[in-house]
């Protein structure tokens, strides 16, 4: 009755009418102050209007809503629902449950607006048992078949990791609505089930921006960037608006595949669309350019950012490191410290990686100590792996072994693999054999461990032992991962394997390859036949080296790319010594920049030199 009277007598007050047009918290503060002066704030109906803006509006402040709530002597169902909904979207979703409990204690019965947001809060804090109990209540009050409630239950179960329960509910739904479909697709993706997510996506009667962005982001996160780019092509054909969230995912897809031209297209699209480059998008661009070999563009973008967060600093530090600019990476880290931005564990992975790639032993040891002693960051397996790799690559094999023994975390196969790589480089048979056998026991189905151990024996001309390792691989059905190289030309990605003759331009590619090899041979190129670690004669070894996948990709690049443009190649394995040596000479003889991203890092070849300075 009081609320009715207050709205009748005071509802036309000018201050109340301003509340309907309120669009920011600053405006709301002014309106609230006038209401207090006019005596309107004492009435529940006006306090509820203020609270509703703070709790439900995107421009609101749920904590201010909470302060208003405490001033209401007799909160009603509307105010409780507003608080439950507001906190369900906030950084403190657990408060929704506290308001629900208080509401019940006050004898106020929930309605169909209460449960969906309560379930959202349960999903966000993974309160599965509470969510199940609410599900039971919904069944009792016959709300479980309500479209909004069913979608909320599906989201809650998916967020709590109960995908099977969510799918069971979804399959029982009579209303195949968009919200439920999006929630189920997200649940499948969170569970790593890309196939089920795509199956459901293809059968949706309609799709919105959320549907597309969820699928595109899911493909990227689950390691299928190629599918995400294919989805974008379908999305573009369907004339669906492309927002910043989708573009960030697509930039990540380009980064994973090393597709610089495609990444540049998305960058240009951002510019043409007038999208403001916020910190998130700018960091995505820095990451994309770094991982596609365009490190100078990445650095210019970073330098032009008016405000930088930790993610941006980490992206450029790691980008410079992987592109072979170890000292520049460290320089950026020092700049970061001077500006008062505190590094985290990811920052130090980048810094230690920079030291490892550049062979900066003293610097690496100094920064590892800085990380542990000054910043009190506990070393992770990644930090330790960088240090073992650094010690191994600089020839300090015994020190690397001692480091492993004293590690604060249990060493995994990657740590031992880094040490085995050092043993291979420096021909330490005794330690290498010990580490190699240990690795095979740790990862009995990992082909790379057998291959490196076999190569270690072959490099020392211990062919019998090398053959026994290969026979053991064959007996266990373990196959070596074939080397593959990809190159982008005119918007299409082309892939090559060793000795590949499946390409439509095979004849032209091999003719170009023969010209390349003859020309660099005249300049002094001698095949590094020690890299073909099988017991073959020298002529067979030279033939095997000549048709490595990256050489075929380079030949393809000369035929199909415009003169003087860089040839960019992505290799799934580490570049071998022979291909590295040959590519340096090719870059000099043809005056062409060649950029190769292998499994570990970038190699920028130019005028007979490589950015790694022959240290990789």
N, C-alpha and C positions, 0 to 999 in steps of 0.2 A: 504494500500500500504506500509506504514512504517513497519507494522508487517511482511509483506512478505519479504521485503528487509532485515530486521534485522535477520530473521530466515535463509535467504539464505546466508548472509555474515557472520553471527556470530553463526549460529546454531551448527557448528562443534567445537566451542570453548570447551576446556577440562572441564571448570567449568560447562557449560551447561550439558554436558554428565553425570557429577556426580549427577545432580539433579534427573535423572531417577533412580539412585540406592539409593537415600536418604531413610533412615528408621527411623530417629529420629530428634527431633527439634534441638539437639546439632549439628548434621551434617548440618541441614538446615541453622543454624546461620553462620556456616563456609562458606557454599556455597554462602549465601547472601552477606557476607563480601567480598568474592572474586569477585562476580558479580559487587558490587559497585566499587571496585578497577579497574575492567576491563571496567567499563562504561556500562555494560550490563543491569543493573537494571533499567536504564532509559527507556528501551523499554517495551511497554505494554505486548508484548507476553511473555517475560521472567518474568516480575512482576506477570503476570497471572499464570505462571507455579509455581512460589513460593507460591502464594496465594492458588492455587488449593491443593497443598500438605497440607498447614496449615488448610484449611477449610474442606477438604474431607477425609484426611487420619486419621486412628485411632490413629496414633502417632502424629498428628498435634495439633495445638493450634489456635482455632478460633479467639481469641483476637489478636493474632499476624497477622492473616489473615486480620482482620479489619484494623490494622495499615498499612499493605501493600496496602489495598484497597484505603485508603485515599491518598496514594502517586500516584495513577494512575489517570492521567489527564482526560482520556476519557474511563471510564469503559464500557465494552460491555455486551451483554447478558450472555456470559459464566461466567464472573466475578460476575455478579449479582446472577446468578443461584447458583454459588459456595457458595456465602455468605448466600443465603436463605437456601440452604441445610445444610451448616455447622452449622448455628445457630438453625435450626430445631431440631438438635440432641443434642444441648448444654444445659447448665443450664439457658440460656437466649433465649428461643424460640420466645419471643415477638419481638426480633430484626429481625427475618425473615420478619415479617410484615412491619417493618420500611423500610427494604431494598426493599421490593415489592412496597411500596408507592413511594419511591425515584426513583425507576426504571420507574414507570409510569410517574412521573413528568419529567424525562429526555427524555420521548418520546420513550422508548424502549419497544417493545411489548413482553409479556411473550410467552413462548412456552410450549410444552407438558412436558418439564423437570421442569418447574417452579412450576406448580400447585400441584403436589403430595407432595412436601416438604413444600409448603405453607400450605396445608391442615393439614399436620402433626403438624406444629406449632400451627395452630388453635385448633387442638384437645388437644394438651398438655396444652394450657392456657385456654381451654374450651370457646373459642370465637365462640360460636354457630352461631350467626347472621352473622359474617364475613364469616364463613364456608358456610353458606347457600348462601350468595351472590356469593362466588366463585363457588359454585355448579351451580348457575344460569349462570355464565359466561361460564362454561364448556358445558352447554347445548347449549348456543348460538354458540359456536365455534365447536360444534359437537365432543367434546372430552369426554363427559360424559360416552360414551360406551367403551372408552379406558380401557383396563384391569388394567393398573397401576393406572390410575385416579380413576376408580371405587373402587378399593381396598382402595385407600387413603380416598375417601369419606366415605366408610363404617367404617374405623378406626376413622375418625374424628367424625362422628355422635355417634359412640359407646363411645368415650372418653368424648363427651359432654353430655352423658346420654340419647341420643335419639335412643334407641335401636330399637324401632319400625320402625323409618325411615331407620336405617341401614339395618334391616332385609328386608324391602321393596325393597331397592336397591339390596341387595344380591340375593333375589329371582328372580329379573329381569335380573340378569347377564347371558349372554350366555356362558361365559368362567368361568367354575367352578374351579377357580385357587386356589392354595395353600395359597397364601398370604391373599386373601379375606376370605377363610374358617377360617384361624387362627384368623383374625381380628374379625369375627363374633362370634366365640367361646369365645374369650376374652370378647366381648361385653356382651354376655349372662351371663358369669360368674361374670362380674363386676356388673350386675344387680341382681345377686343372683339367676339366673335361671339355676341351675345345670342340670335339666332334658333336657332343649332345647340344652344346650351346648353338653351334652353327645349324644343326638340324632344326632346332626350334625356331631360330631366327628366320630360316628360309620359309617356314610354314606360318609365320605371323600374318594375320589378315591385313594388318597395317603396321607401319613403323614410324617412330618419331625420332627426333634428334638423340634422345637418350638411348634408343635401341642401337642406332648406328655407332654412337660414341662408345657404348659399352662393348660392342663386338670388336671395333677397331682397336681399342685399348687392350682388350683381352688377348687378341692375337699377338700384339706386341709383347705383352707381359709373359705370355706362354711360349715365346720363342718362335713365332711364325710371322715375322714381319712381311713376308711376301704376300700372305693371305690378307693382311691388313691393308696393303696397298691395292690389292684386287678389289677388296670391299669398297675402298674409296672410289675406285673407278665406277662401280655400280651406284654408289651414293651420288656421285657427280652426275651420272646419267639420269638419276631419279630427281635431280634438281632439289636435293635436300640442302638446307643451309649448313655451311661448315662453320663451326664455332671454334673458339680458342682451345677447348679441351681436346677436340678431335685433331686439330692441327698439331698440338703438342705430342700426341700419340704418333701421328704420321711422321713428324720430324724424328722421333725415336726410332721408327721403323727404317727410315732412310739411314740413320746412324748405324743401326745394326747391320744393314746390308751394304753400307758404303756407297750409297747412291747419291752422289753429290749433285748431279743435274736435277734429279727429282727434288732433292732438298732445297735447291736454289729456286725451283718453281714454287714450292710452298712458301718460301721466304718472300718471293715476289708477290704471291697471292695475298699474303698478310699486308704488304705495303699497298697494293691496289685496293684492298678492301677497307683500308683506313683503320685497321685494327691497331690499337695502341700496344706497343711492345712492353708488357709488364715484366717483372723480374722472372716469372716462371717461363714465359715464352722466350725471353731473351736467353735464359739459361739453356732452354731446349735447343735454340739455334746454335749456341756456343758448343754444346755437346755434339750436335749433328755435324757442324763444320769440322770440329776436332777429329771426329771418328771417320770423316770422309777425306781427311788429308788437307783440308782447307784451313790450316791452323792460323794463318795470318789474318784471314777474314774473321775467324773466331776471336782472335786477340783484339782486333779493331772493335768488334761488337762489345767485348768485355770492357774495353777502355772507354767506350762511349756511354756506358750505363751510368745514369745519374745516381742510382742507389744500387748497391750490391749486397746480396745476402750470402750466407755461408755456402749455399748450393752453387752460386755463381763462381765464387772463389775456388771451390773444389773442382768445378768443371774445367776451368782454364788451367789450373795446376796439373790436373790429370791429363788434359789435352796436350799441353806442352811436353809433358813427360813421355807420352806414348808416341809423339812425333819426333822424338830424339833431341829435344831442346831441354836437357836436364838442368843446365845452369839458369836458363830463363825461368824454368818452373820454380826453382829454388828462390830466384829473385822475386817472383810474384808472391811466394810464401812469406818472404821477409817483409814485403810491402804490406801484406795482410796483417802481419803482427804489428807493424808500426802504426797502422790505422786503428788498432785496438780490436780487431775482429778475432775472437778466440778460435783457434783451430780445433777440430774434433778428430775422431778416429779415421774418418774418410779422408780428411786433409792429409794426414800423415801417411796413409796408403799411397796417395799421389806423390808426396815428397820423397818417400823411400823408394818408390818405383822410379822416380826421376834419377835418383842416385844410382840405382841398380842398372838402368838402361845406359847411363853415361859412365859407369865404372868409377863413381865418386865415393871411394871407400871411406875416407876420413869424414866426409860430410854425412854419409849415411849413418855412421856410428854416432856422430854428434847429434843428429836429429832423432835417432832412436832413443838416445839417453834423454834428450830434451822432452820427448813425448812421455816417457815413463817417469822421469824424476821431477820435471817442472810442472807438466800438465796432468800428471797422475793418471794417464790413460793406460789401461791394462792392455798389453800387446795381444792382438788377435792372431789367428793363423795367417791372415793376409800380411800383416806387419812382419811376422816372423819369416814368411815365405820370401818377402822382399830382401830381408837381411841375409838369408841363406843363399839366395840367388846372387846377391852382391858379393858375398864372400867367395862363393864358388866361381863366379865369372872372373874375379880378380886373382884367382889361383890360391886363395887361402882355404884350401879344402879341409885341413885338420881343424882350423878355427871354426869352419862351418859345421863340422861334426860336433865339436864341443858346444857350439851355440844350440844345436838341436837337442843335445842331452840336457841342457839347462833351461830349455823353454818352459815358460809358466803354463803352457797348454800342451796337450798331447799332440805330437807331430802327426800329420796325416800324410797320405801318399803324395800330395802336391809338394810338400816340404822335402821329402826324400827324393822326389823327382828333380827338384831344383839342384840338389847336391849331385845326383847322378849326371845331370847335364854338365856340371862343372868338371866332374871326373872324365867325361867324354872329351871336353875341350882340351884338357891338360894331359890326357892319356894315362890317368892314374888307374891302372888295372886292378890293383889289390883292393883299394877302397871302392872302386866302381863295381867290382864283382860282388862285394859284400852288400852294397846298397841296392844293386840291381836285383839280387836274389830276394832281399827283404821286400822290395817293391812288388815283385811278382807274387809273393805270399800275401801282401796286403790287398792287392787288386788283381786277383787271378784271371779276370776277364777283360782287363784293360790292355788293348793291343799296343798302345804307345810304350808301355813299360817293357814288353818283350822286345819291341823293335829297337829301343835305345840300348838295351843290354846286348842284343845281337850285334848292333852296330859297334858297340864298344869292343866286342871280341873281334869283329871283322877288321876294325881299324888297326888292331894289333896283330893282324894276320893269323888269328887263332880261329881258322875256318871251321874246324870240327866243333868247337863250342858254339860258334855262331849258328852252324847248321842244326845243332841239337835244340837250340832255343826256337828256331823256326819250325822244327819238327814238332816241338811241344805245342806251339801255337796251333799248328795244323791238327794235332791230335785233339785239342780242346775245342776245335771249331772256331778259333779266334782269327779274324781277318784284319789285316792292316787297313787303317783308314786311308782311302785313296786321296792323293793330292788333287785339289781342284782350284782353278782360278776363274774368277768372274770379272767381266768388264762391261761397262755400260756404254752404249752407243745409240744415239738417236732415240732415246727413251726406252730401249730394250736392253735387258741384261743377257749377256752371252756367257756360257760356262764351258770351260775346257778341262779335260783330264789329260794325264800323260799319254802321249801318242794318239790323241783324239783325232778321229777322222769322220766324225758324225756331222760336222758343221756344213752348211750349204756352201760356204766359201773355202772348203778344205784345200782345194787345188791352189787357189791364190795365197792362202795362209802359208802353206808349206813352201811355195816359191819365194815368198817374202822372207820366211825363216831361213831358207838356204842363203839368200843374199845377205841377211844380217850376220849369220855365222861366218860366212866367208870374209865379209868386210872386217869384222873384229879379229878374225884370225890373222889377217894381214897386218893388224895393228898390234899383234903380239899376244892375242888370247890363246891360252893353253887350257884345255878342259881339266877340271879338278876331278880326275877319275876316282880318287879315294872316296868321293862321296857316294859312289855306287858300290855299296858294301855287300856285294855278292861276289862269289868267286868266278868272275867272268874275265875274258881276256880284254885287253885294253881297247880294241876296236868296238867290242860289244858295249863296253862301258861308255865310250864316247857317244855311241848312237843312243843309248838310254838317256844320257844327260841332255842331248840335243832336242829332245821332244818333251821336256818338262812342261807342265801346264802353263806356267807363267811366261815361258818363251813363246808359246803358241798365242797366248793372250796379247803379248806385246806386238807380235806380227799382225794380228787382227787389228790392233789399234792403229798401226801405221797405215793400214789399208782403208779403214773406215772413219777415222777421226780427222778433223781439219788440221792442216799443217800448223806446227808450232803450239798446238794445244797440248797440255799435259796428258799423258796416258796413265790412267788410274786403274789399278788392279787390286782385287781382294783375294788373298790366298788363305785357305783353311788350315794350312800347316806352316811350320817355320820354313823360311826361305833357305835353300841349301847354299853352300859356299860357292858352288859353280854358277848357279843362277845369279847370285849376288855379284860375282866377279864379271860375268857376262853382261849383266844389266848396266853396270858402271860404264863399261866400254861402249855399249850401245848408246847410252845417253850422251857420251862424248862424240862418237863418230857421226851421230845423226843430229847433234845439237838439239836434243829433245828431253824435256823433263819427264821422268817416269816415277810414279809414286806407287809403291807396293805396301799394302797393309797385310802383314802376315798374322799368325795366331797371337803374337805377343806385342807387336809394335809396328810403327810405320818406318819405311825406308824411302827417303826422298833422294832420288838419283838425279844428278845434274852435272854436266861437264866432267864426267868421269869420277865424281865423288859421291859418297852417300852420307846422309845426315847422321847415320849411326857411327860414322868414322871407323867402319869395319869392326865394330864391337857390338855383337848382338847374340 
